[in-house]
């Protein structure tokens, strides 16, 4: 094999370690004495063994100095099949960080070997091509793709494992992980050592799990496209972005499709999930045991459930959209002391109906649901299982077949500071012109509860007895068995702007 260098008259640059300088000396052995007499500024070529050439190139690229008059100052082309390696190293000994460029066909260059020889703070630029995956990054560095850079796991294991702090991955196409959920196969897997990992502007295709943050604090996953395994059944797929015990991590501006859940988070805190596009999934965002966090500006479409918020407290969930999801737009299950505002659940522009339930609330307490829009669902809000002390005001309930389903005997007031909600089926009147109906609105009556408890009673809905019962309740409110009352219903629908993606 041929290895080409250029001699430059430069000052001695301290290598990253004496051991690397010694490694280079051993690789060249007596050849070092032969090259000292080479003219400065001229390129020269020497045949070396293939293994020596690869190892030497890795050592030089990592920044090992060879002497005051011999250094891989500008480039180090290496003729090994179709592979090329070049380096550009800082001339400041106090800022001795390598900027490494590597290009390779997937058959001939070990990306892992390059990674193992880098030093903290290095940048490894990959030229267009396909590289073998199943690599582990154990040094703080920036792995950056220039052009169409593919790192493939070839259907096995984890394509990239990050096991060091302050790692950046950008401009890469990461694809073809294994499909074993029991060992957490993923496109990018970040361990608890991966503190402050930044994963941005990548494409992750055909992986079981797109990005898995397992114990990694303060990570950032931003502006990635993640397309999962559409060839697998829903329950066989992994999640687009999976977080476990990853406090302080942020998931921003990603597009996720064809996974099990778009974003799944459990046992964490202080997270942000902002401005993500989530479609063709089971749950857009599946949220469990994660507190003091924010979910905002996300767009969910064509999923089974939009936002499943479970077993969590002190959350801010606002300005999210659920369009054309199937079962629920928003689900609150054991969710407490949280704030839900300015969210929209409804149909797409092409469809005529929203989800089965715009909102499903199960044993959720001390929450605020303010200024949300719930449109054209089979049920606007299904409210059950002892949910208490929730503030519901400023919302719009538009053309839902059943505005509210509440099977309970308690009386619940849905207004705040003399301001209630807008109900499209409210036939109230406003004599004083204050835009508040002069009579309360009750979305359910005794007949509704009778039908929910005894479905066969639907056969009697148009009978004289049922009509008499409805008339009696309207004349004598004391007959109401409990339920929702809005004492200050709005006469007109508030005008709001929701971003549609």
N, C-alpha and C positions, 0 to 999 in steps of 0.2 A: 504494500500500500504506500501511497505518497502523502507526506505531510508537509505543508507549506507555511513558512513563517516570514516575517519581515523584521529586520534588526533596526532599532531606533536608538539614538543617543539621548536617553532620558534619565532623569534622576532615579535613584532606587526607590521603589514603592514597596512599603512593607506589605508582605502578603498577609492573608487572613490568618494564617497559622504557619509556624515553622514546619509542622509535619507535612503540609501541602507542598512547601518548597522542596523539602527532602524527597517527597514522593515524585516530584517532577525530575529531580536530579537522578533518582534511581531509574526512572523510566528511560531517560536518555543515556544514562550510564556514562561511558567515556565520550559519547557523541557531543557532550557539552564543550569539551576541549576543542573539538573540531570546528564548532561554529563561532568561537570567539573571534576568529580572524576574518569573519565575513564582513564585507563593506557595509557601512551604515546606510540605511534607507533602501537597500535592495532586497528583493524577494529571493528566496532560495528554497529549494525543495530537497527533501531527503527521504529515501525509502525507509519505511519502518514496518514492523509487524503490525497486522491489523489490530490485535488486542492492545498493543502499545499505543497505536495512533488514537484509538478511541479513548483510552484512559488518559493519555497526555492531553488530548483536547479538553476533556472534562476538567482536568486540573488547571489548565491555563484559563479556560473560560471562567472558572471560579475565582481567578485572580491571583494565582501563585506567581510571584516574581522570580525571574531566573537570573537576575544580575543587573548591574547598572547599565550595561549596553545591550541587553537582550531582553525583550519583553513583547508580549503579544499586545502591542499598543492599539492597533486599529482593527485588525481582523486576523482570523485564524481559519482559513478554509481548510477543510479536511476531506480528502478524497476517499470516502468509504461508501462504496456502491453509489446510491443516489442521494446520500446525506451530506448536509453542509452545516457547519457550526461556525459562528463568528462571534466576536466579543468586542465590546467597547467599554473600557474601564475608566473610572474617574482618576484624574491625575492628582487629586488632593488626598494625601495620606490620611487626613482626618475624616474624609468622606469616601472611604474606599468601598464602594458598592458597585457590583458588576451589573451592566445592562447587557444581557445575553440574548442573542438571536439564534434560534435553531430551526432548521427545516428538515423534514424527514419523510420518507415513505414509511408506512407502518411496519414494514418488515425489517428495517435495517438499523433503527436507532432506538436505544432504550431511553425513553423519557424519564423513567424512574432513576436511571443512572445520572442523568443531568440534575434532577431534583436533589438527589442525595449529595451532590457536590456543591450546591449553592450555599451561600452564607446569608445570615440575616440581613434583610433589606434589599436583596438582589431582585431584579426584574428579569424574568425569562419570557422573551417574546417568541412565539411559535409562528413560523410561516405557514402558509396554506398547505394543507395535507391532512392525512389521517394518521393518528398516533394511537398506539396500544394503550388501553386504559388499565384499570385495576392498580392505580398508582396511589401512593401515600405521600402527602406533603407534611414533613415534620420540621420545616424551617420557615420562619416568617419571610414571605416573599410575595411578589406579584406575578402570577402566571397569566399571560396576556396573549390573546390570539390576534394575529394580523391577517385578515382575509378569512377564507373559509377553512377554519381549523376544527377538525373533528377529533374528539377523543372518544374512542369506542371501547365498551366493555365486552363486546362480542358475545353478549348474552350470558355473562357470568359475573357474579359478585357485585361489588360497588365500583363504579367507574373511577371516581375520585374520592379519596378519604383525606380530610383535613384534620391534622392532629397537632397543630401549632397555632399560637396566637398571631394576630395581625397578618393574616393571609388574605390576599385579594385574588379573585378569579374573574376575568372579564373577557369578552369577545370570543368565547368558546362555544362549540356545539358538543354537548355531552350526551351520549346516546348509548342505548343497548346494554343496560344493566341486566343482572340476573332477575329471576322472578320468584325468589323464595322470600316470602314475608317473614318467616320465622327467624331469619338471620338479617333482616332489614336491608335487603339489597336496594341500592339507590343510585341515582346519577351522581349526586354530591352528598356525602355523609360527613357531618362535622361533629367531632367528639367534644367532650367537655373541655379539652385543651384549646379548642378553637375560639378563644375569646376574641371578640372584635373582628371576626371574619366578615369580609365584604364580598358578596356574590352578586355581580351586577352585569347587565347587558349580555347575558348568555342565552343560548337556546338549549333546552333539555328535552330530548325527544325519545320516546319509546323506552322509558325507564319505569321500573316498578314504582318507586318513590322518586319524585323529582329532586327535592332538597330536604334533607333530614338534619335538623339541629337538635342533637341529643346532648343536653347539658351545656350547650354553648351560650355564654352570656354575651349580651351587647352585640349580637350579629346583625348584619344588614343584608336583606335579600331584596334586590331592587331591579326593576325593569327587565325581568327575564321572561321568556316565553317557555311555558312548560306544557308539553303535550304528552299525556300518559298513554297507557296501553289500551286502546280502543278495541283490540282484538280479544281482550279478556272480559269475562263477566264482571259486573260491577263489584261484587264482593271479593273477587280475586285480585283486584287492582290495589295499588298503594295510593297514598295521598299525594297531591301535587307538592305541597309544602307541609312538612310535619315538624312540629315543635314539641319537645318534652323538656321541661325544666330549663327553659331558655330565657330567663328574666332579662328585661331591657332590650330584647331583640325587636327589630322592625321589619315588617313585610310590606313593601311599598311598590305600587305600580306594576305588578306582575300580571301576565295573562296565563290563566290555568284552564286546561280543558282535558276531558277524558281520563280523569282519575276517579278514585273513590270519593274523597272529599277534596275540595280545592285547597283549603287551609285547615289543618287540624292542629289544635293546640291543647295541651293538658298539663296540669301541675306547673304553672308558671305565674308570672306577675310582671306588671310594668311593661307590657307589650303594646305595640301599635300595629294595626292592620289597616292600611290606607290605600285607597284608589286602585284596588285590584279588580281585574275583569275575570269573572268566574262563570263558566258555562259547561253544560253537558256533564254534570257531576251528580253524585248523590246529595251531599250538602255543599253549598258554596263555602261557608265558614262553619266549622264544627268546633265548639268552644266549651271546654270543660275544666273546672277547678283552676281557673286563671283569673286573677283579681287585679283591680286597680289598673285597668287597661282601656284602650280606645279602639273602636271599630268604626271607621268613617269613610265615606266617599267611595264605597265599593259598589260594584254592579254585578248582580246575579241574574242569570237567565237560563231557562231550560234545564233547571235542576230539580231534583225531588223536593228539596227544602232549601230556602235561601240562607237564612241565618239561624243556626241552632245554638242558642246561648244557654248553657246548662251548668248548674252547680257552681256558680260564680257570683261575685258581688263587687260593688263599686266599679261599674263599667260605664263608659260613655259610648253609646251606640247612636250615631247620628249621620244624616245625609247619605244613607245607603238606599239602593234601589233594588227591588226584586220584581222582575218582569217575566211573566210567563212561566214561573216555577209551578210545580205540580201540586204538592201537598200543602205546604205552609210557606208563606213568605218569611215570617218571623216566628220563632218558637222560643218561649221563655219557660224553662223547666228548672225549678229550684234556683231561680235567679233573683237576687235580692239587692236592694239599695242601689239600683242602677238607673241610668238616665237614657231614655229612648226618645229622640227628637228629630223631626224633619226627615223621617224615612218614608219611602213610598213603596207600596205593594199593589200590584195590579197586573193587567194584561199587557202584552206587547201591542204595537200599533197594528199588527196583522191579525191578532187573535181577538176574540170577543169576551173572553173570560180570564180572570186571574186564577190563583191557586184555589184549592178546596177551602182553605182557611187563610185569610190574610194574616191573622195572628192567632197563635195558640198559646194560652197562658195557663200553666199548671203549677200550682203551689209556689207562686212567685209573689214576694211581699215587699212592701216599702219602695216600690219603683215609681218612676214618673214617665208617663207616655204623653208627650206633648207635641202638638203641631205635626202629626203624621198624617199621611193620606192612605186610605184603604179603599180600593176600588174594585168593583165587579168580581168579588169572590163569592163562592157559595155561602160562606159564613164570614162576616167581617172580623169579629173577635169571638173565639171560643174561650170562655173564662170559667175555670173549674178548680177543684181540689183545694178549696179553702184559701185561695189567694186573698190577701188582706192588705188594707192600707196602701193601695196603689192610687196615685193621682192621675186621672185621665181627663185631659182638657185640650181644646184647640185642634182636635183631630177632625178629619173629614171621613165620613162613611157614605160612599157614593155607589148606589145601584148594586149593593150586595143583596143576594137573595134573602139571607137572614142577616140583619145587621149585627146582632149580638146573640150568642147562645150562652145562657147562664142557668144552670140547674142548681138552685140553692134557695134557701129560705131567708137569707139576710138581705136587708135593704142596703144598696150601695149607691153612693152619690158620685156621678161622673161630671164634676165641674170644679173649677178652681177660681176663687176671687171673682165670683159672679160671671164667670165665662165658661161656657160648656163646649159642646162639639157641634159640628154640622152634620145633619142627617138628611139624606136626599129624599126620604119618604116622610119627613115631618110636615104635617099639614097645619102647623101653628100659625099664629097671626101676631102682628107687632103694631099695636095701636099707638104707642108712644114714640115709635121710630128710633129706638135705641139699638136696632139690629139684633135684639135678643127676643126670642119668642115669649109671648105673655103667658104661656102655659108650659108646664114641664113635658118632657118627652120620655116615654117609657117604651123601649124597643121590644119588650116581651110582656106577655100577659099569662093568665092562668091556663089558657088554651095551649099556648106554646109549651109550657112545662108539662101539661098533660100529654101532648104528642111526643115530647122527648122521652118521657118516662114510659109511655105505652104506645109504641109506634103504630099499632093497629087502629088506634083511635083516629088516625087520619081519614078513615072511611066516613067519619061523622062530621068532618069539618064544615060541610055546607048544610048541616041539618039545622032545623029551627032551634033545637036545644042549645047548640053551640053558639048560634047567633044571639040568642037571648043571654047567654053567659057573657059574651063579649060586651053587649050593650050594658049589662048590669055593672060590669067592672068600670066602664067609662063613666057611668053616673055615680058610682059609689067606690072611690079609690081604695077604701078600706078593704075591699074584697081582694086586692092584689096580694099574692102569696109571698111577697118579697121579690127582689130583683134589682135591676139597674134603673136608676132615675137620673136624668139630666135636667136639672132645674133651670138651667139657663142656656137652652139650645140656641145655636147661631142660626140666623135667618138666611144668610148667604154664605156661599162657599168661599173660604179665603183663597186669594190668589198666591200661588207659590210657584217657584221654578225648581224643577228637578232635572239634573243632568241625565240625559239618555245617551247611552253609548251605542 
